[in-house]
Amino acid sequence: MKKKRILALMLAASMSLGLAACGGGGTSESPAGNTDTPSGNTPSGSGETVELTIWTYPIGKFGDYDTMQALIDEYTAANPGVSIKFELLDYTNGDTQVTSAITSGTAPDIIMEGPERLVTNWGANNLMVDLSDLWTEEATADIAATSEAVVNACQLDGKYYEYPLCMTTHCMAINYEVFEQAGALQYIDEETRTWTTDNFVKAMEAVRDSGLVAVPGIVYCGGQGGDQGTRALVNNLYSGTYTNADHTEYTANSPENVKALELIKSMVDNGSLNANAGFQAADELQQFANGTAAVTFCWNASNKAQYASQVAFTPYAMAFPSDDGVPELCGGIWGFGIFDNGDEAKIEAAKDFIRYICDDPEQSKESVQLTGFFPVRASLGNVYEGTDTEADAAEFLTLMPYMGDYYNVIGGWTEQRTNWWNMLQKILTGGVDAQTAADEFVSASNAAIG
């Protein structure tokens, strides 16, 4: 497919991302929030236009109006029998919008997000098209060479409800200069960006005692935004797990996790951490960017770019601390699904658009760059090599080998997110002991699996 390149736009925008997983950030929309792209005849020559709708959450520049317009213009120029209307979602109201659209029978044809929505929510409720034909033997092998977890996360009961584009690991970050001045750098391994639980405790106490910041770190528990950060903190401290291996039940009340929750509570009590029942990740990130807090538990490439113009220090990406020094980080997988609206012409056109974004030899690399994350296809290699963002990408590439189990595909996901921050509030600010609160979390979340 011959296409005019959008490389100039992409390079200017890559690594400038929406907060795809940390619950912050909005979208840049047109005044109406939608656009229709002119089109001509269908490839079949019928003279009729196939009209598609695509909704995207703010996954990098896929949450940007001008970027989406450029992508659609390029595709429809080569496919004049297709017109595409798009809408940009955010993580505040997006789920409500999708639910309302499903209820009213006006769901979009294509939607961009991750397996926890596409597969184990809408797919599990028989709302999505099986995309197995996109998962050719070649594509599956290429993706599996990067991560078998991605292949597994995109399917349910033998049907593929997501065709993935990119992935990343979520991490935390420290204020490098504060740690340096506080004498806390001795507690981290700068080569591997890892640290042990014992050294994390020592580092946070050193920062506390230095008086260089108002609070060493903030454990936010005012909502679900950025909850992958607090989950990873708890699970890594003593090598606990969030679910069992089969993703059929929650295990947050294990002895390892309860011990971690008790440690966090003790650190809150001694002032080396702060618990805030009114904060979500976006609030905590702002405190980190302001220099008020010395660490953030919700960091990735998107947030580094988002706050780049605000920070007056070096935000240094780190893995979460673990008792054995070997972290298992939460990951993010983003791609496309198709709602089954009963129109085969639309479904086939939607699949073709997804192939263009994810499989086209030229566009697939640019598509990944627009997200600011990393390709699920091993064959694409380092898509940032030779770009202005190569150094920034390298920082997060270092952490990719630490990606752990993608447990987000368990049932009851929506309910457990509310249960999680409520549990943290009970322990950190409500006076409930960790075992009791964790048992309540597991009981309520397992009941929601259905």
C-alpha positions in Angstrom: 0.0 0.0 0.0 1.5 3.3 -1.1 0.9 6.0 1.5 2.0 9.4 2.4 4.0 9.2 5.6 3.0 10.8 8.9 6.5 10.4 10.3 7.0 14.1 11.0 3.8 14.1 13.1 4.7 10.8 14.7 8.2 11.7 15.7 7.1 15.0 17.2 4.4 13.1 19.2 6.0 9.8 20.1 6.5 9.3 23.8 4.0 12.2 24.4 1.3 10.0 25.7 -2.0 9.9 27.4 -2.1 8.2 30.8 -3.3 4.9 29.3 -2.9 3.0 32.5 -2.5 5.5 35.3 -6.0 6.9 35.2 -4.9 10.5 34.4 -4.8 12.7 31.4 -7.6 13.6 28.9 -7.9 13.7 25.2 -7.5 16.3 22.5 -10.8 16.4 20.6 -12.4 18.3 17.8 -15.2 20.7 18.8 -17.7 18.0 18.0 -15.5 15.1 19.3 -16.1 13.2 16.0 -15.2 13.4 12.4 -16.4 11.8 9.2 -13.9 11.1 6.5 -15.0 11.5 2.8 -15.0 8.3 0.9 -15.8 6.9 -2.6 -16.8 3.5 -3.8 -16.2 0.2 -2.0 -13.6 -2.1 -3.3 -16.3 -4.4 -4.5 -17.5 -1.7 -6.9 -21.0 -1.7 -5.5 -21.0 2.1 -5.2 -22.0 1.9 -1.6 -19.8 3.2 1.2 -19.0 1.1 4.3 -19.2 3.4 7.2 -17.1 2.4 10.3 -16.9 3.9 13.7 -13.8 3.6 15.9 -13.4 4.6 19.5 -10.0 4.8 21.1 -9.0 5.3 24.7 -6.0 7.7 25.3 -3.3 5.2 24.4 -0.5 7.6 23.4 -1.4 9.6 20.3 -4.3 7.4 19.5 -6.0 9.6 22.0 -5.2 12.7 19.9 -7.6 14.2 17.4 -5.0 15.3 14.7 -3.2 12.0 14.8 -6.4 10.0 14.4 -7.5 12.3 11.6 -4.2 11.7 9.8 -4.3 7.9 10.1 -7.9 7.8 8.9 -7.2 10.1 6.0 -4.3 7.9 4.8 -6.3 4.8 5.0 -9.4 6.1 3.3 -7.4 7.7 0.5 -6.3 4.1 -0.4 -9.7 2.7 0.4 -12.2 5.1 -1.0 -15.1 2.7 -0.3 -14.8 3.2 3.4 -15.6 6.2 5.6 -14.6 6.3 9.3 -16.1 8.2 12.2 -14.0 8.3 15.3 -14.5 9.3 19.0 -11.8 9.8 21.6 -12.5 8.3 25.0 -10.9 9.0 28.4 -10.5 6.9 31.5 -12.9 8.9 33.5 -16.1 8.5 31.5 -15.0 6.1 28.7 -16.4 2.9 30.3 -19.7 4.5 31.0 -19.9 5.7 27.3 -19.2 2.2 26.0 -21.7 0.6 28.4 -24.4 3.1 27.3 -23.6 2.5 23.7 -23.9 -1.3 24.1 -27.2 -0.9 25.9 -28.6 1.3 23.2 -27.3 -0.8 20.4 -24.9 1.8 19.1 -21.6 0.3 20.0 -18.7 1.3 17.7 -17.4 -1.1 15.1 -13.7 -0.9 16.3 -12.4 -0.1 19.8 -8.9 0.2 21.1 -8.0 -0.9 24.6 -6.6 -3.9 26.5 -7.6 -7.5 27.3 -9.3 -6.7 30.6 -11.9 -4.8 28.6 -11.9 -6.4 25.1 -11.5 -10.0 26.2 -12.7 -10.7 29.8 -15.4 -8.1 29.8 -17.0 -7.5 26.4 -15.6 -10.7 24.8 -16.7 -12.8 27.8 -20.2 -11.4 27.3 -20.4 -12.4 23.7 -20.3 -8.8 22.4 -17.1 -9.1 20.3 -16.1 -10.7 17.0 -13.8 -13.6 17.0 -10.6 -12.3 15.4 -8.9 -15.7 15.0 -8.4 -15.2 11.2 -6.2 -12.2 12.0 -4.0 -14.5 14.2 -2.3 -16.2 11.3 0.4 -18.7 12.1 3.1 -16.2 11.2 1.5 -13.4 13.3 1.1 -15.7 16.3 4.7 -16.9 16.2 5.9 -13.4 15.9 3.9 -12.2 18.9 4.7 -15.3 20.9 8.5 -14.7 20.4 8.0 -11.5 22.4 5.6 -12.8 25.0 3.4 -15.9 25.3 1.5 -13.9 27.9 0.3 -11.5 25.2 -1.0 -14.4 23.1 -2.8 -15.9 26.0 -4.3 -12.7 27.2 -5.9 -11.9 23.9 -8.1 -15.1 23.8 -10.8 -16.7 25.8 -12.2 -20.2 25.3 -10.3 -20.6 22.0 -11.5 -17.3 20.5 -9.4 -14.2 20.0 -11.1 -11.0 20.9 -8.1 -8.7 20.7 -5.5 -8.1 18.0 -2.6 -6.5 19.9 -0.3 -3.7 18.8 1.9 -2.7 21.7 2.8 -3.5 25.3 4.8 -2.1 28.2 5.7 -2.7 31.8 4.5 -0.3 34.5 7.1 0.7 37.0 7.8 3.4 39.7 10.3 6.3 39.7 12.5 8.2 42.1 13.7 11.8 42.2 17.3 11.0 41.5 18.7 14.2 42.9 16.8 13.8 46.2 18.0 10.3 46.6 21.5 11.4 45.8 21.5 14.2 48.4 19.8 11.9 51.0 22.4 9.2 50.5 19.8 6.8 49.3 21.3 5.9 46.0 23.4 3.3 47.8 20.2 1.2 48.2 19.4 0.8 44.5 21.1 -1.1 41.7 21.4 1.5 39.0 22.5 -1.0 36.4 19.4 -3.2 36.7 17.1 -0.5 38.2 16.1 -2.9 40.9 16.2 -2.9 44.7 15.4 -5.2 47.6 12.5 -4.7 50.0 15.0 -4.1 52.9 16.9 -1.5 50.8 13.6 0.2 49.8 12.8 0.6 53.5 16.2 2.0 54.2 16.1 4.3 51.2 12.7 5.8 52.2 13.8 6.3 55.8 16.9 8.1 54.5 14.7 10.4 52.3 12.4 11.0 55.3 15.3 11.9 57.6 16.9 14.2 55.0 13.9 16.6 55.1 14.4 17.4 51.4 10.8 16.7 50.5 7.4 17.1 52.2 6.6 13.4 52.0 8.9 10.6 50.9 6.2 8.8 49.0 2.4 8.6 48.8 0.3 5.5 48.8 -2.8 6.7 47.0 -6.1 5.0 47.7 -8.9 7.4 46.7 -10.0 5.6 43.6 -9.0 3.1 41.0 -6.8 5.4 38.9 -3.3 3.9 38.7 -4.1 0.9 40.9 -1.6 -1.2 39.0 1.0 0.7 40.9 -0.2 -0.1 44.4 -0.9 -3.7 43.4 2.6 -4.1 42.1 4.0 -2.5 45.3 2.1 -5.0 47.5 2.7 -8.1 45.4 6.5 -7.5 44.9 7.5 -6.6 48.5 7.4 -10.3 49.6 6.8 -12.0 46.2 3.1 -12.4 46.6 0.6 -13.0 43.8 -2.6 -11.3 42.9 -4.4 -14.3 41.5 -3.7 -18.0 41.2 -1.9 -19.3 38.1 -5.2 -20.1 36.3 -6.6 -16.7 36.9 -9.7 -18.2 38.5 -9.4 -16.7 42.0 -7.9 -13.7 43.8 -5.0 -14.4 46.2 -4.4 -10.9 47.7 -4.9 -12.3 51.2 -1.9 -14.7 51.1 0.6 -14.5 53.9 3.1 -12.8 51.6 0.6 -10.0 50.7 -0.6 -9.5 54.2 3.0 -9.1 55.3 3.5 -6.5 52.6 0.4 -4.6 53.6 1.6 -4.6 57.2 5.0 -3.3 56.1 3.4 -0.5 54.2 1.2 0.4 57.2 4.3 0.5 59.4 6.0 2.8 57.0 3.0 5.1 57.0 3.1 5.1 60.7 6.8 6.0 60.9 6.5 8.7 58.2 8.6 7.1 55.5 5.4 6.8 53.5 2.2 8.8 53.4 -1.3 7.4 52.9 -3.8 9.6 51.1 -7.4 8.5 50.9 -8.3 11.3 48.6 -5.6 10.8 46.0 -5.6 8.7 42.8 -2.5 8.2 40.7 -2.9 11.5 38.8 -2.8 13.4 42.1 0.2 11.5 43.3 2.0 12.0 40.0 1.4 15.7 40.3 3.0 15.7 43.8 6.0 13.8 42.4 6.3 16.3 39.4 6.1 19.2 41.8 8.9 17.8 43.9 6.6 17.3 46.9 7.1 13.5 47.0 10.4 11.8 46.2 8.9 8.7 44.5 5.9 7.8 42.4 4.3 4.3 42.3 2.7 5.0 38.9 5.3 5.5 36.2 5.8 4.6 32.6 6.9 6.2 29.3 3.6 8.0 29.1 3.9 9.7 32.4 7.5 10.7 31.8 6.4 12.6 28.7 3.3 14.0 30.3 5.2 15.7 33.1 8.5 16.4 31.3 7.8 20.1 31.1 7.0 20.3 34.9 9.8 18.4 36.6 13.0 20.3 37.7 14.8 17.0 38.5 15.7 13.7 37.0 12.8 11.2 37.3 14.6 7.8 37.3 12.5 4.8 36.4 12.8 1.9 38.9 11.3 -1.6 39.3 9.3 -2.2 42.4 11.2 -3.5 45.4 11.1 -7.2 46.1 12.4 -9.4 48.8 14.6 -11.4 46.5 15.6 -8.5 44.2 13.8 -10.0 41.2 10.7 -7.9 40.5 7.6 -9.0 38.6 6.0 -5.9 37.0 2.5 -5.4 35.9 2.2 -5.0 32.1 -0.1 -3.3 29.7 -1.2 -4.7 26.4 -3.1 -2.6 23.9 -4.8 -3.4 20.6 -8.1 -3.6 18.8 -11.4 -5.4 19.0 -14.5 -5.4 16.9 -18.0 -5.2 18.4 -20.3 -7.7 16.7 -23.0 -5.4 15.2 -24.2 -8.0 12.8 -23.0 -6.4 9.6 -20.5 -8.6 7.8 -19.4 -5.9 5.4 -18.5 -3.7 8.4 -16.8 -6.5 10.2 -14.6 -7.3 7.2 -13.8 -3.6 6.6 -12.9 -3.2 10.3 -10.5 -6.2 10.1 -8.9 -4.6 7.1 -8.3 -1.3 9.0 -6.8 -3.2 11.9 -4.5 -5.1 9.6 -3.4 -1.7 8.2 -2.6 -0.3 11.6 -0.9 -3.5 13.0 0.4 -5.5 10.1 1.3 -3.0 7.2 5.1 -3.1 7.0 5.5 0.6 7.1 2.5 1.6 9.2 2.9 -1.0 12.0 6.2 0.5 13.1 4.8 4.0 13.1 1.6 2.9 14.9 3.7 1.5 17.8 5.8 4.7 17.9 2.6 6.7 18.2 1.7 4.8 21.4 5.1 5.4 22.9 5.2 1.8 24.1 6.8 -1.2 22.6 5.8 -3.7 19.8 4.2 -7.0 20.5 5.8 -8.3 17.3 9.4 -9.4 17.8 10.1 -8.8 14.1 9.7 -5.0 14.6 12.7 -4.8 16.9 13.5 -1.5 18.5 11.1 0.9 16.8 12.8 3.9 18.4 16.3 3.3 17.2 17.6 6.3 15.4 14.7 8.6 16.6 14.9 11.5 19.0 13.2 9.4 21.7 15.7 6.5 21.5 17.3 7.3 24.8 14.0 7.7 26.7 12.7 4.4 25.2 15.9 2.6 26.3 15.2 3.5 30.0 11.9 1.6 29.8 13.2 -1.2 27.6 15.6 -2.1 30.5 12.5 -2.9 32.5 10.6 -5.0 29.9 12.2 -8.3 30.9 10.7 -8.0 34.3 7.1 -8.3 33.0 5.2 -10.7 35.2 2.0 -12.6 34.9 -0.8 -10.7 33.0 -3.5 -11.5 35.6 -5.8 -8.7 34.4 -7.7 -11.3 32.4 -9.4 -12.7 35.5 -13.1 -12.3 35.9 -14.7 -9.7 38.2 -12.1 -7.1 37.1 -14.2 -4.1 37.4 -15.5 -5.0 40.9 -12.1 -5.8 42.3 -10.7 -2.5 41.3 -13.1 -0.8 43.7 -12.6 -3.4 46.3 -8.8 -2.8 46.1 -8.7 0.8 46.9 -11.4 0.4 49.6 -9.2 -2.3 51.2 -6.2 0.0 51.2 -8.2 2.7 52.8 -9.4 0.4 55.6 -5.8 -0.7 56.4 -3.9 2.6 56.0 -6.5 5.1 57.3 -9.4 3.1 58.7 -7.8 1.1 61.5 -8.7 -2.3 60.1 -6.0 -5.0 60.4 -4.4 -6.2 57.1 -5.6 -9.8 57.3 -9.2 -8.9 57.9 -9.3 -6.3 55.1 -7.5 -8.6 52.7 -9.9 -11.5 53.4 -12.8 -9.2 52.8 -11.2 -8.1 49.5 -10.7 -11.6 48.3 -14.2 -12.7 49.3 -15.9 -9.9 47.5 -13.7 -10.0 44.4 -14.0 -13.8 44.0 -17.8 -13.5 44.4 -17.8 -11.1 41.4 -16.0 -13.5 39.1 -19.2 -15.2 38.1 
